Amino acid sequence: MRKLLYSDGSPFARKVRIILDEKNLPCEKDVHNGLRAIDSIRDQNPALQVPTLYDRGKVLWGSNLIIQHLFAAYPEMPDSTTQPPLSPSIARQDQYWEDMLTLTTIESMADAIVTYRLMELGGSTAENTFMNRQLTRVASCLDWLEQRCTSEGFWPGTLSVMDINVMCPLIYGESRKVFDFRIGRWPRIVALVERLQTRPSVASTRINL
Ligand SMILES: N[C@@H](CCC(=O)N[C@@H](CS)C(=O)NCC(=O)O)C(=O)O
């Protein structure tokens, strides 16, 4: 049986949980809220982070690599009436590099939000120059992403991995009061995040507050 190590609050793990749900793949849960002790996570992931997935004899970390594995190992389209359907792959074949660049940009934004939050929990304050740089990075990435987002998200006609990638860290950052993305500067991104909220896989993986 596949197994996912995660914390309820993790926006990175949430992306994987959404894909597992969309693909109807049951999964054993190993949940630990808060940072895992280094000795307990080192053997499962040298980066000392969650999520980590055990599946089909593989141990994988890096949320987008895990998602790539899930698309490759389980290519069947889910039998679901939810619209729009999940995209058939992590990126469009004919726009592979553009989509991977979009994912890379979203990943930098997500790392900045989570780094800011963890530094804050560690006692750093907003006056810290490196922390301020994280917030500037988030806004800079959103400016770039807003130009690439359509009224149907990043891959029109589907729920794409890019859509899920952008939603999870923004909701996390908002709930932790790290970053307010609803200031009017990124209307297409806000519309995308809002549209996703009623989707069953999104509603059933809400992060803890
Ligand atoms: N690039 C990783 C980032 C994962 C990550 O930052 N996970 C956080 C939880 S949201 C974590 O485990 N942090 C613990 C740490 O950095 O020591 C991914 O995409 O999975």
The ligand as a MOL file (V3000), in Angstrom:
LIG
                    3D

  0  0  0     0  0            999 V3000
M  V30 BEGIN CTAB
M  V30 COUNTS 20 19 0 0 0
M  V30 BEGIN ATOM
M  V30 1 N 10.6110 21.3810 -2.3420 0
M  V30 2 C 9.9020 20.6000 -1.3460 0
M  V30 3 C 9.5340 21.5140 -0.1820 0
M  V30 4 C 8.8840 20.7690 0.9680 0
M  V30 5 C 8.8070 21.6070 2.2330 0
M  V30 6 O 9.3110 22.7250 2.3160 0
M  V30 7 N 8.1340 21.0180 3.2510 0
M  V30 8 C 8.0220 21.6710 4.5190 0
M  V30 9 C 6.6110 21.5130 5.0780 0
M  V30 10 S 5.4850 22.5930 4.2470 0
M  V30 11 C 8.9350 20.9840 5.5040 0
M  V30 12 O 8.8960 19.7810 5.6280 0
M  V30 13 N 9.7750 21.7600 6.1830 0
M  V30 14 C 10.6620 21.2590 7.1760 0
M  V30 15 C 12.0470 21.8000 7.0080 0
M  V30 16 O 12.2800 22.5930 6.0640 0
M  V30 17 O 12.9040 21.4400 7.8080 0
M  V30 18 C 8.6640 19.9680 -1.9870 0
M  V30 19 O 8.2100 20.4380 -3.0360 0
M  V30 20 O 8.1710 18.9500 -1.4710 0
M  V30 END ATOM
M  V30 BEGIN BOND
M  V30 1 1 1 2
M  V30 2 1 2 3
M  V30 3 1 2 18
M  V30 4 1 3 4
M  V30 5 1 4 5
M  V30 6 2 5 6
M  V30 7 1 5 7
M  V30 8 1 7 8
M  V30 9 1 8 9
M  V30 10 1 8 11
M  V30 11 1 9 10
M  V30 12 2 11 12
M  V30 13 1 11 13
M  V30 14 1 13 14
M  V30 15 1 14 15
M  V30 16 2 15 16
M  V30 17 1 15 17
M  V30 18 2 18 19
M  V30 19 1 18 20
M  V30 END BOND
M  V30 END CTAB
M  END
